[in-house]
Amino acid sequence: RSSGCFKDGFHDYVIRGDQAAVSSSNGTKVGLLTRHKVAGGSQVSVRLRLTRAEIRFEKSAFADFGQLLQHRREDCDRFYQFLQEDIHSEERKVIHRQALAGMVWTKQLYYYDIRSWLQGDAGYPTPPSRGGRNEDWDHLYNLDVISMPDKWEYPWYATWDLAFHCLPLALVDPGFAKEQLRLLTSERFMHPNGQLPAYEWNFNDVNPPVHAWAVWRVFQMDRKTRGDVGDLGFLEELFHKMMLNFQWWVNRKDAEGRNIFQGGFLGLDNIGVVDRSQPFPNGGMINQSDGTSWMAFYSLTLMRMALELALHNPVYESIACKFAEHFLLIARAMTRVANNAEHGLWDPTDEFYYDVLANPDGTREPIKLRSIVGLIPLFAVEVLEPDMLRRLPRFAGQMQWLFDNRPDLASLVSRFEEPGRGERRLLSLLRGYRMRALLKRMLDPAEFLSDYGIRGLSKYHDKNPYAFGDGPPLQYDPAEATTIIMGGNSNWRGPVWFPINYLLIESLQKFHQYYGDEYLIEFPTGSGQKMNILKIADQLSERLIHIFERDKDGYRPGMNLHPKMKEDHFHENILFYEYFHGDTGRGVGSSHQTGWTGLVAKLIQARGQEDAHES
């Protein structure tokens, strides 16, 4: 063991009594060790004040301590009183405030200089080879305050996590949320080829392309707060960066040039029957339902951003049309049937989307696993309102030419004539019959629907494990992972995850925008009860929020592993877990990952505003 003061020196000093483990004169981290005897039923408070060395106090540094602390508490209370004016449930105000406090708390300085990491410190021997990891990211230099998934267990940024973080952050600090999104596309982060860094373990891993969606949603939220046309400079700057990243996807992840994408593990760790980040043993490749759907979603998001910019600069109208056409080409590729063989990803017998193994000999084998991979096509949906089309005649004209001259693409667009307004158009991978078929499975309690949201894997596989090739069978695991894939410390084979559920809710809201109140879907499947799509989206929001609410016995489902959390001293100290048990709602994984679970604050905010609007 080398001698010196290292970052784990506090542990060595306190636990091992190693006096040489820390320095009392200099360093980059500081800790305070104070010991007290606390009698039962009593309490001890420690007061601390951080100041610059040159500051001197006329009286004690703590003379106004209590008053200052009280003023800051009052400031905070006033801020949340204004932010929560539409939230009437006191219980939900507590959840909302703690979720947002967690989002603010999980910011930290992140320092990673790739060149120094590879070459070592000056005056010291060159470190051993890093095995090639991150060596092609030698441009990367991170020295920034960034929102972490969890400062305790995951003290590094993950790009697709960070995209979701920015929505709840935009409720309390839209400036910081915008800077986070801008940061990931800066020259110190984004690869010169357009790829966004995944996370420090391997920047080359491929995460779902949700950054553009986060940019668009934060722009919308910020615009509502500002009460003007919005921060168009932010939107335009990030739109151009997103186009670079989109082209990286098109050039690198469409191996056959057919608008069917591969992508890799795509952030869903153990979701597949094989490790999707590794080459397939027989030399084949997996055409991914989620990878392709994410790109359709990406295309529509960039189209919508371009349309917004086109309202202020007509140059963007033709760019919007380009992304609309790209979406239609992906939609066609996902459903194409050729030579009496299914070359698309939709299975007409099972009425579900599956990954498809493309073998070297040209044959195709669907991987018939019912997972959220098959639900992600729901994300790709956008509605073109007649008012928008009238304001953008160049875009409308180019789209009309496409519909008149490309019937193969025109057939993929639904149209609805609304009296007095004109023709509304739906761009979606799912229309009518297929949407109903997919929702039937998603809203079935025997498959994806739990009391706490949408599961990552259908419960059908609880009694019907699925095996593919020579690999072990995969079955429904509602909580902790039981197999070691991608480290084994997360599990997508049954639990409820907030980011996917949040996107499903937003997609259902867009479908309702097109179909309206009269279009009814059975919810839950098999219940005989029918609701419009917006009401179903609201029900899913309620199930997710309920994870954190106390039930009739005083337990919060998300914390029902810990009886102590029901006690008076703890019941309002809410933990925001990484993911949740698919049957009981119990929190699983990292217990401080407000991160994307902080989306619950956005759900509570939206439900409060909807209630206020209805009243």
C-alpha positions as CSV (number, residue, x, y, z in Angstrom):
1,R,0.0,0.0,0.0
2,S,1.4,3.4,-1.0
3,S,1.8,6.1,1.6
4,G,0.1,9.4,1.2
5,C,-3.1,11.3,1.6
6,F,-5.7,9.8,-0.7
7,K,-9.4,10.4,-1.2
8,D,-10.3,7.5,1.2
9,G,-8.1,9.0,3.9
10,F,-11.1,10.1,6.0
11,H,-12.1,6.5,6.3
12,D,-8.6,5.4,7.3
13,Y,-8.4,8.2,9.8
14,V,-11.7,7.6,11.5
15,I,-12.1,3.8,11.3
16,R,-8.4,2.7,11.4
17,G,-7.0,5.5,13.5
18,D,-4.3,6.2,10.9
19,Q,-3.2,9.8,11.7
20,A,-1.0,10.0,8.6
21,A,-3.9,9.3,6.3
22,V,-4.9,13.0,6.2
23,S,-3.1,16.3,6.0
24,S,-4.0,19.2,8.3
25,S,-2.4,21.8,6.1
26,N,-3.5,21.4,2.5
27,G,-5.6,19.3,0.1
28,T,-8.7,19.3,-2.1
29,K,-11.2,17.8,0.3
30,V,-12.0,18.6,3.9
31,G,-13.8,16.7,6.6
32,L,-14.9,17.5,10.1
33,L,-14.7,15.0,13.0
34,T,-16.7,15.9,16.1
35,R,-17.7,13.6,18.9
36,H,-20.7,14.0,21.2
37,K,-22.5,11.9,23.8
38,V,-26.3,12.2,23.1
39,A,-28.6,11.1,25.8
40,G,-31.8,9.3,24.9
41,G,-34.6,11.6,23.8
42,S,-32.2,14.6,23.5
43,Q,-30.5,16.2,20.6
44,V,-27.2,18.0,19.7
45,S,-26.8,20.6,17.0
46,V,-23.6,21.4,15.2
47,R,-23.3,24.9,13.7
48,L,-20.9,25.5,10.8
49,R,-20.1,28.6,8.8
50,L,-17.9,28.6,5.7
51,T,-16.1,31.9,5.0
52,R,-13.0,33.2,3.2
53,A,-9.9,33.3,5.4
54,E,-9.6,37.1,5.3
55,I,-13.1,37.8,6.6
56,R,-13.3,38.9,10.2
57,F,-16.4,39.2,12.3
58,E,-17.0,42.1,14.7
59,K,-18.7,39.7,17.1
60,S,-18.9,35.9,17.1
61,A,-19.2,34.3,13.7
62,F,-22.4,32.7,15.0
63,A,-24.0,35.8,16.6
64,D,-26.6,36.0,13.8
65,F,-26.5,32.3,12.9
66,G,-30.0,31.5,14.0
67,Q,-31.6,34.5,12.4
68,L,-29.8,34.0,9.1
69,L,-30.8,30.3,9.0
70,Q,-34.4,31.2,9.7
71,H,-34.4,33.9,6.9
72,R,-33.1,31.3,4.4
73,R,-35.8,28.8,5.5
74,E,-38.5,31.5,5.0
75,D,-37.0,32.3,1.5
76,C,-37.2,28.6,0.6
77,D,-40.8,28.3,1.9
78,R,-41.9,31.3,-0.1
79,F,-40.3,29.9,-3.3
80,Y,-42.1,26.6,-2.9
81,Q,-45.3,28.3,-1.9
82,F,-45.3,30.0,-5.3
83,L,-44.2,26.9,-7.2
84,Q,-46.8,24.7,-5.6
85,E,-49.8,27.0,-5.8
86,D,-51.6,24.5,-7.9
87,I,-50.8,21.4,-5.8
88,H,-53.5,21.1,-3.1
89,S,-52.4,17.8,-1.5
90,E,-50.1,18.5,1.5
91,E,-48.7,14.9,1.0
92,R,-47.8,15.7,-2.6
93,K,-46.2,19.0,-1.7
94,V,-43.8,17.1,0.6
95,I,-42.9,14.6,-2.1
96,H,-42.6,17.3,-4.7
97,R,-40.3,19.5,-2.6
98,Q,-38.1,16.7,-1.5
99,A,-37.7,15.4,-5.1
100,L,-36.6,18.9,-6.3
101,A,-34.3,19.3,-3.2
102,G,-32.7,16.0,-4.2
103,M,-32.2,17.2,-7.8
104,V,-30.4,20.3,-6.5
105,W,-28.4,18.3,-4.0
106,T,-27.1,15.8,-6.6
107,K,-25.1,18.5,-8.4
108,Q,-21.4,18.3,-8.0
109,L,-18.1,19.3,-9.6
110,Y,-16.9,16.6,-12.0
111,Y,-13.3,16.6,-13.1
112,Y,-12.0,14.3,-15.8
113,D,-9.1,15.2,-18.1
114,I,-8.7,12.2,-20.4
115,R,-5.2,13.2,-21.6
116,S,-3.9,13.4,-18.0
117,W,-5.7,10.1,-17.1
118,L,-4.0,8.4,-20.0
119,Q,-0.6,9.9,-19.7
120,G,-0.3,10.2,-15.9
121,D,0.8,13.0,-13.7
122,A,3.9,15.1,-14.4
123,G,6.9,13.7,-12.5
124,Y,5.4,10.3,-12.0
125,P,5.8,7.1,-14.1
126,T,3.4,6.6,-17.0
127,P,0.4,4.6,-15.9
128,P,-0.2,1.1,-17.4
129,S,-2.4,0.8,-20.5
130,R,-6.1,1.5,-19.9
131,G,-6.9,-1.3,-22.3
132,G,-8.1,1.1,-25.0
133,R,-10.9,2.4,-22.9
134,N,-11.8,6.0,-23.8
135,E,-8.5,6.4,-25.7
136,D,-10.3,7.9,-28.7
137,W,-11.8,10.6,-26.5
138,D,-8.6,12.4,-25.9
139,H,-10.3,15.8,-26.7
140,L,-12.5,15.3,-23.6
141,Y,-11.9,17.7,-20.7
142,N,-14.6,18.0,-18.0
143,L,-14.3,20.4,-15.2
144,D,-17.9,21.4,-14.6
145,V,-20.7,21.3,-12.1
146,I,-23.0,18.5,-13.4
147,S,-26.2,16.8,-12.2
148,M,-25.2,13.3,-11.1
149,P,-27.5,10.2,-11.1
150,D,-26.6,9.7,-7.4
151,K,-23.6,11.3,-5.7
152,W,-23.4,8.3,-3.4
153,E,-23.4,5.4,-5.8
154,Y,-23.1,7.0,-9.2
155,P,-20.9,10.1,-8.8
156,W,-20.4,10.6,-12.6
157,Y,-22.7,11.9,-15.3
158,A,-24.6,9.6,-17.6
159,T,-25.8,11.4,-20.7
160,W,-29.2,9.9,-21.1
161,D,-29.9,10.1,-17.4
162,L,-28.9,13.8,-17.5
163,A,-31.4,14.5,-20.2
164,F,-34.3,13.4,-17.9
165,H,-32.8,15.3,-14.9
166,C,-33.2,18.5,-16.8
167,L,-37.0,18.5,-16.8
168,P,-37.5,18.6,-13.0
169,L,-34.4,20.9,-12.7
170,A,-36.2,23.3,-15.2
171,L,-38.9,23.7,-12.6
172,V,-36.5,25.3,-10.1
173,D,-33.6,26.5,-12.2
174,P,-34.3,26.6,-16.0
175,G,-30.9,28.4,-16.6
176,F,-29.0,25.5,-15.0
177,A,-31.1,22.9,-16.9
178,K,-30.3,24.7,-20.2
179,E,-26.6,24.9,-19.4
180,Q,-26.5,21.2,-18.6
181,L,-27.9,20.4,-22.1
182,R,-25.6,22.9,-23.7
183,L,-22.6,21.4,-21.8
184,L,-23.0,17.9,-23.2
185,T,-22.8,19.2,-26.8
186,S,-19.8,21.5,-26.2
187,E,-16.5,20.8,-27.8
188,R,-15.1,19.6,-24.5
189,F,-17.7,16.8,-24.3
190,M,-19.1,15.9,-27.7
191,H,-16.9,13.8,-29.9
192,P,-15.7,15.5,-33.2
193,N,-17.7,12.8,-35.1
194,G,-20.9,13.9,-33.4
195,Q,-21.2,11.2,-30.7
196,L,-22.3,12.2,-27.2
197,P,-20.2,10.7,-24.3
198,A,-22.1,7.9,-22.5
199,Y,-20.4,7.8,-19.1
200,E,-16.9,7.5,-17.8
201,W,-16.8,3.7,-17.7
202,N,-17.0,3.7,-21.5
203,F,-17.8,6.9,-23.4
204,N,-18.3,4.8,-26.6
205,D,-21.4,3.0,-25.2
206,V,-24.5,4.0,-27.0
207,N,-27.4,5.5,-25.0
208,P,-30.9,6.3,-26.3
209,P,-30.9,9.6,-28.2
210,V,-33.1,11.6,-25.8
211,H,-31.0,14.7,-25.7
212,A,-33.0,16.5,-28.4
213,W,-36.3,15.7,-26.7
214,A,-34.9,17.2,-23.4
215,V,-33.8,20.3,-25.2
216,W,-37.3,20.7,-26.7
217,R,-39.1,20.1,-23.5
218,V,-36.9,22.4,-21.4
219,F,-37.4,25.1,-24.1
220,Q,-41.1,24.7,-23.8
221,M,-41.1,24.8,-20.0
222,D,-38.8,27.8,-19.9
223,R,-41.0,29.6,-22.5
224,K,-44.0,29.1,-20.3
225,T,-42.1,30.5,-17.3
226,R,-40.8,33.5,-19.3
227,G,-44.1,34.3,-20.9
228,D,-42.5,35.2,-24.3
229,V,-41.4,33.4,-27.5
230,G,-38.8,31.5,-25.5
231,D,-35.1,31.2,-25.6
232,L,-34.7,30.8,-29.4
233,G,-31.0,31.2,-29.3
234,F,-30.7,28.2,-27.0
235,L,-33.1,26.2,-29.2
236,E,-31.3,27.1,-32.4
237,E,-27.8,26.4,-31.0
238,L,-28.7,23.0,-29.7
239,F,-30.7,22.1,-32.8
240,H,-27.6,22.4,-34.9
241,K,-25.6,20.2,-32.4
242,M,-28.4,17.6,-32.4
243,M,-28.2,17.4,-36.2
244,L,-24.5,16.5,-35.9
245,N,-25.4,13.7,-33.5
246,F,-28.3,12.5,-35.6
247,Q,-26.0,12.1,-38.6
248,W,-23.6,10.1,-36.4
249,W,-26.5,7.7,-35.6
250,V,-27.4,7.4,-39.3
251,N,-23.8,6.8,-40.4
252,R,-22.7,4.5,-37.6
253,K,-25.8,2.5,-36.5
254,D,-27.6,1.6,-39.7
255,A,-25.3,-1.2,-40.8
256,E,-27.5,-2.3,-43.8
257,G,-28.5,1.2,-44.9
258,R,-32.2,0.3,-44.6
259,N,-33.3,2.7,-41.8
260,I,-33.3,-0.2,-39.3
261,F,-30.9,0.6,-36.5
262,Q,-28.8,-1.5,-34.2
263,G,-27.5,0.8,-31.4
264,G,-26.3,-1.8,-28.9
265,F,-27.4,-2.1,-25.3
266,L,-29.1,1.3,-25.4
267,G,-29.1,1.9,-21.6
268,L,-31.4,-1.0,-20.9
269,D,-28.6,-3.1,-19.4
270,N,-29.9,-6.7,-19.1
271,I,-33.2,-6.3,-21.1
272,G,-32.2,-8.8,-23.8
273,V,-31.6,-12.5,-23.9
274,V,-28.0,-11.7,-24.8
275,D,-25.7,-8.8,-24.1
276,R,-26.7,-6.4,-26.9
277,S,-23.5,-4.4,-26.6
278,Q,-21.4,-7.5,-27.7
279,P,-21.1,-9.0,-31.3
280,F,-23.5,-11.9,-31.9
281,P,-21.6,-15.3,-31.9
282,N,-22.6,-16.3,-35.4
283,G,-21.6,-13.0,-36.9
284,G,-25.1,-11.8,-37.2
285,M,-26.5,-8.5,-35.9
286,I,-29.6,-7.6,-34.0
287,N,-32.0,-5.1,-35.7
288,Q,-33.4,-3.4,-32.7
289,S,-37.0,-2.4,-32.2
290,D,-36.0,0.1,-29.6
291,G,-32.9,1.4,-31.6
292,T,-35.1,2.0,-34.7
293,S,-38.0,3.5,-32.7
294,W,-35.6,5.8,-30.8
295,M,-34.4,7.1,-34.2
296,A,-38.0,7.6,-35.4
297,F,-38.6,9.5,-32.1
298,Y,-35.4,11.5,-32.8
299,S,-36.5,12.4,-36.3
300,L,-39.9,13.7,-35.1
301,T,-38.3,15.7,-32.3
302,L,-35.9,17.4,-34.7
303,M,-38.8,18.1,-37.1
304,R,-40.8,19.7,-34.3
305,M,-37.8,21.8,-33.2
306,A,-37.3,22.9,-36.8
307,L,-40.9,23.9,-37.2
308,E,-40.7,26.1,-34.1
309,L,-37.6,27.8,-35.5
310,A,-39.3,28.1,-38.9
311,L,-42.0,30.3,-37.3
312,H,-39.2,32.9,-36.9
313,N,-36.9,31.9,-39.8
314,P,-38.4,30.3,-42.9
315,V,-35.0,28.6,-43.7
316,Y,-35.9,25.9,-41.3
317,E,-39.1,24.8,-43.1
318,S,-37.3,22.6,-45.6
319,I,-35.1,21.2,-42.8
320,A,-38.3,20.2,-41.0
321,C,-39.5,18.5,-44.1
322,K,-36.3,16.5,-44.3
323,F,-36.8,15.1,-40.8
324,A,-40.4,14.4,-41.5
325,E,-39.4,12.3,-44.6
326,H,-36.7,10.6,-42.6
327,F,-39.3,9.5,-40.0
328,L,-41.5,8.1,-42.8
329,L,-38.7,6.1,-44.2
330,I,-38.0,4.6,-40.8
331,A,-41.7,3.9,-40.3
332,R,-41.9,2.1,-43.7
333,A,-38.8,0.1,-42.8
334,M,-40.2,-1.1,-39.5
335,T,-43.3,-2.6,-41.2
336,R,-42.0,-3.7,-44.6
337,V,-42.8,-7.2,-45.8
338,A,-40.8,-8.5,-48.8
339,N,-40.8,-11.9,-50.6
340,N,-43.4,-13.3,-48.2
341,A,-40.9,-13.0,-45.3
342,E,-41.2,-10.6,-42.4
343,H,-38.4,-8.2,-42.7
344,G,-39.9,-5.6,-40.4
345,L,-40.0,-5.6,-36.7
346,W,-43.8,-5.9,-36.2
347,D,-45.1,-9.5,-35.6
348,P,-48.6,-9.6,-37.0
349,T,-49.4,-12.9,-35.2
350,D,-48.3,-11.7,-31.7
351,E,-49.2,-8.1,-32.5
352,F,-46.0,-6.8,-30.9
353,Y,-42.7,-5.4,-31.9
354,Y,-39.6,-7.6,-31.5
355,D,-35.9,-7.3,-32.1
356,V,-34.9,-9.4,-35.2
357,L,-31.6,-11.3,-35.6
358,A,-30.2,-10.7,-39.1
359,N,-28.1,-13.8,-39.8
360,P,-25.1,-13.7,-42.2
361,D,-27.0,-16.0,-44.7
362,G,-29.7,-13.4,-45.0
363,T,-32.3,-15.1,-42.9
364,R,-34.2,-13.3,-40.1
365,E,-35.2,-14.6,-36.7
366,P,-37.4,-12.6,-34.4
367,I,-36.4,-12.6,-30.7
368,K,-39.9,-13.0,-29.3
369,L,-39.4,-11.5,-25.9
370,R,-42.2,-9.2,-24.6
371,S,-40.3,-6.3,-23.1
372,I,-40.4,-2.5,-23.1
373,V,-38.3,-2.8,-26.3
374,G,-41.6,-3.5,-28.0
375,L,-43.4,-0.6,-26.4
376,I,-40.8,2.1,-27.4
377,P,-42.4,2.5,-30.8
378,L,-45.2,4.4,-29.0
379,F,-42.7,7.2,-28.3
380,A,-42.5,8.2,-32.0
381,V,-45.6,10.4,-32.3
382,E,-46.3,14.0,-33.4
383,V,-49.4,15.8,-34.3
384,L,-49.4,18.5,-37.1
385,E,-52.2,21.0,-36.4
386,P,-53.9,22.8,-39.3
387,D,-53.0,26.2,-37.7
388,M,-49.3,25.2,-37.8
389,L,-49.5,24.1,-41.4
390,R,-51.2,27.4,-42.5
391,R,-48.4,29.4,-40.9
392,L,-45.7,27.4,-42.6
393,P,-46.8,27.1,-46.3
394,R,-43.4,26.0,-47.6
395,F,-43.4,23.0,-45.2
396,A,-47.0,22.2,-45.9
397,G,-46.4,22.4,-49.7
398,Q,-43.4,20.1,-49.5
399,M,-45.3,17.6,-47.3
400,Q,-48.3,17.7,-49.7
401,W,-45.9,16.9,-52.7
402,L,-44.6,14.0,-50.7
403,F,-48.1,12.7,-50.0
404,D,-49.1,13.1,-53.7
405,N,-46.1,11.5,-55.2
406,R,-45.1,8.9,-52.6
407,P,-48.2,6.9,-51.8
408,D,-46.0,4.3,-49.9
409,L,-45.1,7.1,-47.5
410,A,-48.5,8.9,-47.5
411,S,-50.2,5.7,-46.3
412,L,-48.2,5.9,-43.1
413,V,-49.9,9.3,-42.1
414,S,-53.3,9.5,-40.5
415,R,-55.5,12.5,-41.4
416,F,-58.5,13.9,-39.6
417,E,-60.6,16.7,-41.0
418,E,-61.9,18.9,-38.1
419,P,-64.8,21.2,-39.1
420,G,-63.8,24.8,-39.2
421,R,-60.1,24.2,-38.6
422,G,-58.8,22.0,-41.4
423,E,-56.9,18.8,-41.6
424,R,-55.0,17.5,-38.6
425,R,-52.2,15.0,-39.3
426,L,-50.7,12.2,-37.1
427,L,-47.1,11.1,-37.6
428,S,-46.6,7.9,-35.7
429,L,-45.2,4.5,-35.9
430,L,-48.6,3.3,-34.6
431,R,-51.9,4.2,-36.0
432,G,-55.4,2.8,-35.3
433,Y,-55.3,-1.0,-35.2
434,R,-51.6,-1.4,-34.2
435,M,-51.8,1.2,-31.5
436,R,-54.8,-0.5,-30.0
437,A,-53.1,-3.9,-30.2
438,L,-50.0,-2.6,-28.4
439,L,-51.9,-0.8,-25.8
440,K,-54.0,-3.9,-25.1
441,R,-50.8,-5.7,-24.0
442,M,-49.3,-2.7,-22.2
443,L,-52.4,-2.0,-20.1
444,D,-52.9,-5.7,-19.2
445,P,-52.1,-6.4,-15.5
446,A,-51.1,-9.9,-16.5
447,E,-48.4,-8.4,-18.7
448,F,-47.0,-4.9,-18.4
449,L,-49.4,-2.9,-16.2
450,S,-48.7,-2.9,-12.4
451,D,-50.2,-0.9,-9.7
452,Y,-47.1,1.3,-9.8
453,G,-46.6,1.9,-13.5
454,I,-45.5,0.0,-16.6
455,R,-43.1,-2.9,-16.0
456,G,-39.9,-3.4,-18.0
457,L,-40.8,-7.0,-18.9
458,S,-44.2,-8.7,-19.4
459,K,-45.3,-10.7,-16.4
460,Y,-46.2,-13.3,-19.0
461,H,-42.6,-14.5,-18.7
462,D,-43.0,-15.3,-15.0
463,K,-44.5,-18.6,-16.0
464,N,-43.2,-18.6,-19.5
465,P,-39.5,-18.1,-19.5
466,Y,-38.0,-17.3,-22.9
467,A,-34.9,-18.8,-24.3
468,F,-33.1,-18.0,-27.6
469,G,-30.4,-20.1,-29.1
470,D,-28.1,-21.7,-26.5
471,G,-28.5,-19.0,-23.9
472,P,-30.2,-19.5,-20.5
473,P,-33.9,-18.8,-20.4
474,L,-35.0,-15.3,-19.4
475,Q,-37.9,-14.8,-17.1
476,Y,-39.8,-12.0,-15.2
477,D,-37.7,-10.6,-12.3
478,P,-39.7,-7.9,-10.6
479,A,-36.9,-6.6,-8.3
480,E,-33.1,-7.1,-8.0
481,A,-31.3,-8.7,-10.9
482,T,-30.7,-12.4,-10.6
483,T,-28.2,-12.6,-13.5
484,I,-25.0,-10.8,-14.1
485,I,-25.2,-8.7,-17.3
486,M,-23.7,-5.2,-17.5
487,G,-22.5,-5.6,-13.9
488,G,-25.7,-7.0,-12.5
489,N,-26.4,-3.9,-10.4
490,S,-29.6,-2.9,-12.3
491,N,-32.5,-4.8,-13.7
492,W,-34.9,-4.1,-16.5
493,R,-36.5,-7.5,-16.6
494,G,-39.7,-6.6,-14.6
495,P,-39.2,-3.5,-12.4
496,V,-40.8,-0.1,-13.1
497,W,-38.4,2.6,-14.3
498,F,-39.4,6.3,-14.3
499,P,-37.8,7.5,-17.6
500,I,-39.6,5.0,-19.8
501,N,-42.9,5.5,-18.0
502,Y,-42.6,9.3,-18.3
503,L,-42.1,9.1,-22.1
504,L,-45.1,6.7,-22.4
505,I,-47.3,9.2,-20.6
506,E,-46.2,12.0,-22.8
507,S,-46.8,9.9,-25.9
508,L,-50.3,9.0,-24.8
509,Q,-51.1,12.7,-24.3
510,K,-50.1,13.3,-27.9
511,F,-52.2,10.4,-29.2
512,H,-55.1,12.0,-27.3
513,Q,-54.4,15.3,-28.9
514,Y,-55.1,13.7,-32.3
515,Y,-57.9,11.2,-31.4
516,G,-59.8,13.3,-28.8
517,D,-62.1,12.4,-26.0
518,E,-64.4,10.1,-28.0
519,Y,-61.7,7.5,-28.8
520,L,-61.9,5.0,-25.9
521,I,-59.5,2.2,-24.9
522,E,-60.2,-0.5,-22.3
523,F,-58.3,0.2,-19.1
524,P,-57.2,-2.0,-17.5
525,T,-57.3,-4.7,-20.2
526,G,-60.0,-7.2,-19.4
527,S,-61.8,-4.9,-17.0
528,G,-64.6,-3.9,-19.4
529,Q,-64.0,-0.3,-18.4
530,K,-63.1,2.2,-21.1
531,M,-61.4,5.6,-21.0
532,N,-60.1,8.1,-23.4
533,I,-56.3,8.1,-23.9
534,L,-55.7,11.2,-21.8
535,K,-57.4,9.7,-18.8
536,I,-55.3,6.6,-19.2
537,A,-52.1,8.8,-19.2
538,D,-53.4,10.4,-16.0
539,Q,-54.0,7.0,-14.4
540,L,-50.4,6.0,-15.1
541,S,-49.2,9.3,-13.6
542,E,-51.2,8.6,-10.5
543,R,-49.7,5.1,-10.2
544,L,-46.2,6.4,-10.3
545,I,-46.9,9.2,-7.8
546,H,-48.5,6.6,-5.5
547,I,-45.1,4.9,-5.0
548,F,-44.2,7.8,-2.7
549,E,-47.6,8.4,-1.0
550,R,-48.5,6.9,2.3
551,D,-51.2,4.1,2.2
552,K,-53.9,3.5,4.7
553,D,-51.3,1.7,7.0
554,G,-48.9,4.6,6.9
555,Y,-46.4,3.0,4.5
556,R,-45.0,4.5,1.4
557,P,-44.9,1.6,-1.2
558,G,-41.5,2.7,-2.4
559,M,-40.0,2.3,1.1
560,N,-41.9,-0.7,2.4
561,L,-38.7,-2.7,2.9
562,H,-37.9,-0.4,5.8
563,P,-40.4,-0.5,8.8
564,K,-38.4,2.3,10.4
565,M,-39.5,4.7,7.6
566,K,-43.0,4.5,9.1
567,E,-41.9,6.0,12.4
568,D,-42.6,9.6,13.3
569,H,-38.9,10.7,13.0
570,F,-38.5,9.2,9.5
571,H,-41.8,8.9,7.7
572,E,-41.3,12.2,5.8
573,N,-37.7,11.5,4.8
574,I,-38.5,10.1,1.4
575,L,-36.0,8.1,-0.6
576,F,-36.0,8.3,-4.4
577,Y,-34.8,4.9,-5.6
578,E,-33.3,4.0,-9.0
579,Y,-36.2,1.7,-9.9
580,F,-39.2,-0.1,-8.3
581,H,-40.5,-3.6,-7.8
582,G,-42.9,-4.5,-10.6
583,D,-45.5,-6.0,-8.2
584,T,-45.1,-4.2,-4.8
585,G,-43.6,-0.8,-5.8
586,R,-40.7,-1.3,-3.3
587,G,-37.6,0.8,-4.1
588,V,-34.7,-1.1,-5.6
589,G,-31.1,-0.2,-6.5
590,S,-29.5,3.0,-5.6
591,S,-31.5,4.6,-2.8
592,H,-30.5,8.2,-3.3
593,Q,-31.0,8.4,-7.1
594,T,-33.3,11.4,-7.2
595,G,-31.9,11.7,-10.7
596,W,-34.4,10.6,-13.2
597,T,-36.8,9.4,-10.5
598,G,-37.0,13.1,-9.7
599,L,-39.4,13.2,-12.7
600,V,-42.1,12.5,-10.1
601,A,-41.9,16.2,-9.3
602,K,-42.8,17.0,-12.9
603,L,-45.7,14.6,-12.7
604,I,-47.0,16.1,-9.5
605,Q,-46.6,19.6,-11.0
606,A,-48.5,18.6,-14.1
607,R,-51.3,16.9,-12.2
608,G,-51.8,19.9,-10.0
609,Q,-52.0,22.3,-13.0
610,E,-54.5,19.9,-14.7
611,D,-56.7,19.9,-11.6
612,A,-56.5,23.7,-11.4
613,H,-57.4,24.0,-15.1
614,E,-60.4,21.7,-14.7
615,S,-61.7,23.6,-11.6
